[in-house]
Amino acid sequence: MVSDRTIEIPITDDEEAPLSISQTTATTENETTATITVENQFTVGTTLEQVTVSLDDEETQLEPLAPGERDTATFEPVDCDSEIVIKASSPTTSISLTRPVEC
């Protein structure tokens, strides 16, 4: 038996995705600080128990995030050529994102 199915996967901006991320940077006295905010926009019942944000060799473990909750990690100093890695997981979901630092 052969079955043809069409699957559509919507592409969304980071702010509208189930794991929403936003970042701000500020430069003072030749040092750049990056603030990364992660928000759980998954449906009710999907608590992200493990959430980490990494930049270069520094890693920050965020608090568990229930749907609608957010937490923030701040890194300084940062190199504007660096990448941010966000990893989050629940018992049924796992997600990993890599984004450039926006300077």
C-alpha positions as CSV (number, residue, x, y, z in Angstrom):
1,M,0.0,0.0,0.0
2,V,1.3,3.5,-0.9
3,S,-0.1,6.7,0.5
4,D,0.7,10.2,-0.6
5,R,0.3,12.9,2.0
6,T,1.1,16.6,1.9
7,I,2.5,18.1,5.0
8,E,2.7,21.8,5.5
9,I,5.1,23.2,8.1
10,P,4.6,26.8,8.8
11,I,7.6,29.0,9.1
12,T,7.3,31.8,11.7
13,D,9.4,34.5,13.1
14,D,11.4,33.8,16.3
15,E,8.9,36.0,18.3
16,E,5.9,33.9,17.1
17,A,7.4,30.4,17.3
18,P,6.5,27.9,20.0
19,L,9.9,28.7,21.6
20,S,10.0,32.5,21.2
21,I,13.4,34.2,21.4
22,S,14.3,37.9,21.3
23,Q,17.6,39.6,21.9
24,T,18.8,43.1,22.6
25,T,22.4,44.3,22.6
26,A,23.9,47.4,24.1
27,T,27.4,48.8,23.7
28,T,29.0,51.0,26.3
29,E,32.7,51.9,26.6
30,N,33.6,49.5,23.8
31,E,31.9,46.5,25.5
32,T,28.8,44.8,24.1
33,T,26.2,43.2,26.3
34,A,23.6,40.7,24.9
35,T,20.3,40.0,26.6
36,I,18.4,37.0,25.4
37,T,14.7,36.4,26.3
38,V,13.2,33.0,25.9
39,E,9.4,32.5,26.1
40,N,7.4,29.2,26.1
41,Q,4.6,29.7,23.6
42,F,3.8,26.0,23.4
43,T,0.3,24.8,24.1
44,V,-1.0,24.2,27.6
45,G,0.6,21.3,29.2
46,T,4.1,21.7,27.6
47,T,6.4,22.9,30.4
48,L,10.0,23.3,29.2
49,E,11.9,21.7,32.1
50,Q,15.4,22.3,30.8
51,V,16.3,25.6,29.1
52,T,19.8,26.7,28.4
53,V,21.2,29.6,26.5
54,S,24.9,29.5,25.5
55,L,27.1,32.1,23.9
56,D,30.8,31.3,23.3
57,D,32.0,29.4,26.3
58,E,29.4,30.7,28.7
59,E,26.1,28.8,29.4
60,T,23.2,29.9,31.5
61,Q,20.5,27.5,32.8
62,L,17.1,29.2,32.9
63,E,14.3,28.3,35.2
64,P,11.7,25.8,33.9
65,L,9.1,27.6,31.7
66,A,5.4,26.8,31.7
67,P,3.3,28.0,28.7
68,G,3.4,31.8,28.7
69,E,6.4,32.1,30.9
70,R,9.7,33.7,30.0
71,D,13.2,34.1,31.4
72,T,16.2,36.1,30.4
73,A,20.0,35.5,30.1
74,T,22.5,38.3,29.9
75,F,26.1,37.9,28.6
76,E,28.9,40.4,28.7
77,P,31.2,41.1,27.0
78,V,30.1,39.5,23.7
79,D,31.7,39.3,20.3
80,C,29.3,40.4,17.6
81,D,30.5,37.5,15.4
82,S,29.4,35.0,18.0
83,E,26.4,32.6,17.9
84,I,23.7,32.1,20.5
85,V,22.6,28.5,21.1
86,I,19.2,27.9,22.8
87,K,18.2,24.4,23.9
88,A,14.9,23.5,25.5
89,S,13.2,20.3,26.4
90,S,10.1,18.8,28.0
91,P,9.3,15.1,28.4
92,T,7.7,15.1,24.9
93,T,9.5,17.9,23.1
94,S,13.1,18.9,22.3
95,I,14.2,22.0,20.4
96,S,17.6,23.6,19.6
97,L,18.1,26.9,17.9
98,T,21.3,28.7,16.8
99,R,21.1,32.5,16.1
100,P,23.8,35.1,15.4
101,V,24.4,37.9,17.9
102,E,22.6,41.0,16.5
103,C,24.9,43.9,17.0
